[in-house]
C-alpha cells in the first residue's frame, strides 16, 4: 500500500469537511450521501445509535432533545463562560455537573463532553475518508479559528485523539484559506482574509513571499457568526408568534427547530432575492407566515456584522498597514455570501473582495495543502511554508493581580519566553504560577489557562532558589511549560491544573473506549462490504449459468466454478474478512473464461442485430468490478 | 549556513567545537556541516544565532532574508515526519529563531536587547509597570529628565485642570489648545530622540570595529539615557491621550 494519506479537516461550527491532495489539487472527499458538507450535528436514534451529519438533522426537528449542533461554541469553555450560549442555544447541561468540571452535554439520556461530540464528527469524517480510500486513515491536519485560545485548541486536539486521529497540526482557518488561495495564484503581496463562519469570526493579514505565508496579524471573535444571525431571526419569529397568534412556543424544542430551519433557508435565499416568505407549521396546526425583505434583514443583522469592524481595524493596526496597502482580500465562511457583509468588507478595505473560491470549502482545501506539506510535500507545495502567529498575549499573574505579558499577541510561533522565580519563605519547596491569556491588564480580566505548581524546589533560604520557567507556544498555538531550579540544576516537577479542559488521563479513557469501537466498526464495515461484493458476484454467476457460454465450458471448468461458488457462499456467512476476500478473488479468477465466453456471445448477439442493451452484458461481466477494492494489510 | 555576511566572522560561535549527534563531524551552527542534520539549540545571543556581529545599525533586509532562509530549514513543519528528538530540536531552534527575529527587527527592542547583553538593567517604564504600581500601591521609579522639568510641570497642571473641568462637564477650548500644543511638542521630541538613538548606533558600531572599549561604555550610557527619556515621553503622551478621551 502506498504511504498513508494525511487529510485536512475543517471542523466547523455548522458544517465540517475533509479534503486531501489529489495530485496537484486539493479535493474535498464526499460523505456517503455524496455531499461535501457534513453538518456538525450529532444525534442519537431510537436505538441509541450515534448519527452524524445530514442524517442527524431530522432528529433536531423530530426529537430535538436527542440532537446537538454548534457544539464548537462550547469547546474549551467553562460553565460560567457559556451563559450567553445557554440562553440562545438548546444545549442541555448534565444534571450532575460539578463546578470546575469539564462541561457535559445531554443528548437523549446520555452525556458527552464537547471534545467527545466533536470527536464523533471527526470519526464520521474519518470513516468517510476510509471508505473513499478503502484504507485506514489515522493522520490529519485540523483547522481551528485563528482567535481560538489555548484551551479551545487543546480541546480540539483532544477531540482528534478521541476520534483515533493523530492531529499532526492545528492550522488557523484564515491561514488555511490563504494557503488554498496562494496555491492557486502564486503571487507575492499582502493578503487579508475575512472569515465569517457559522460561529466564529477571524481576520488575518498575511504577507506572501516566494511560497512563505507569513501571518503578520490576526484578530477575531470566537463567538460571532451566522448562528447569531439565525438567533436574531428566530427571536423575531418567536415574538411574532406570541404577539400575533398568542402562542408561546419558546419552550417547544421541536417548534423552535422548525422555525430555525425556516429562517436559515430564508437567510440563504435573501442573498439572492429581495424578499422571502416565511411559512412555518406550528404545533396545533397553526401557521406562522410573514414576509421578510432584504432591507429588513439587513437592518436586523447590522449590529451583528458591525462587530467584525473592530477586530478588522485592530488587525490592520497591529500589522502596521493601511487598507490601501492590502493587495487582495479573500472571503471565507458561508456568512460572507450575504451581500451586506460583502459591502462591509469592501468599505473596510476599499477594494472588491476576491470571491472565486467556494467560501464553504476553501478552509478544508487549505488544510489538505498543509497536510501535504507535513507529509513531505509534492511538486506544487515544495517551497511552501506557513509562519503563523499566536492570536493572544500570554501572561503570568504577578503581585497585585496584574498580568505580566511575556509573549505578545501576533508573535510568530513557535515562540518562547523565560521567567525566573524565587521563594518567599525559608525552606519553601513549591512555587505557584498562574498562566493567563489575553490583552487586559488585570489577571481577573484575562483568560485563566492553567495553574502550575512547581514542586521539588530544594529547600533553601527565602529568595535563594532561582527557578527558571520556560514557556513555549508550539506551532499549534498550544503552550508547553518546563522548569529548572538553576542553583541545583534540578528539573522542577510541574503539576498542571488546566483551568478548562480534560486531563490526559480523561482523554486516554475516552480514547480507548471509542478507539475500540472504531476498530470494531471498521472491521464490521469491511465484512459487510465484502458480503455485498460476494452477493454481486454470486448473482452474476447464477446468471452466467443460464447463459449459452456456460455449456461451452469443459466439465472440469464447470465443477471448479461450482466448488468455488460453494466456498464463497460458506465464507460469506462467516465473520472473517480475509476469508471472504480470498473466496471472492478465487471465484473471480476461476470464472475468467466464462466471462470471456459471455463477452463473445454478447458481441456476436449484437452483431446479429440484437439490441446490446438487452443482452447479458446488462448485468456486467462476471469478472472485474467497477471499483477495484484496495487491500487491507 | 547563517553566515551570509562576511562581518559575522567577528564572533566565533562557541558551539563550533562540538560534534554532530548524528555523524560525529564538527558541526556548523543549527545544522551539521557534513550531514545537514538539525542540531540542538545552544544558548547563544540572537546576534550570534543569526550570524550577525553585535552591532546596532543592522541591515534589516538581510535579517529578513536570513529569517526566511532559516525558517525553511528549521520550522517544525519540515520535521513533521522526523524522529521525536529531531522534532524537539526543531521546535527549540525555530522558537529561538522567531524570538530572535522579533527582537532584532524592531529598532528599540534591538537596542534594549543589546544593552541588556551589555549588563544594563533598563528601567521599567512600561504601562505594565504603571499598572503594577497602581495595583500594589508602590511608587514607581520615574525620574523626570531635567530638560523636560518645566514643560512637564506645566503640562501636569493643565491636565489636572482638564480633569477637574471634565468632572464639572465644562469645556475650555483655550486649555485644550494648550494641551494639544504641548502634546505636539512632546511628539516632536519623541521622534528627535529616535534619530538621536540612531546616531548613537553608528558611533557604537564604529567603536566595536575599532575595538575602543572605553568609548563603548560612554555610548552605552548615552543610549540608556535616550531610551529612558523616550519612554518617559511615551508615557506622558499616553497620559495626555487618556485625559483627552
Interface residues (C-beta under 8 A of the other chain):
Chain A: X168 X169 X209 X210 X212 X370 X373 X374 X375 X376 X383 X385 X386 X387 X398 X399 X400 X401 X402 X403 X404 X405 X411 X412 X413 X414 X415 X416 X417 X441 X442 X472 X473 X474 X475
Chain B: X68 X71 X72 X75 X76 X77 X78 X80 X81 X91 X94 X95 X96 X98 X99 X101 X102 X127 X128 X131 X132 X135 X136
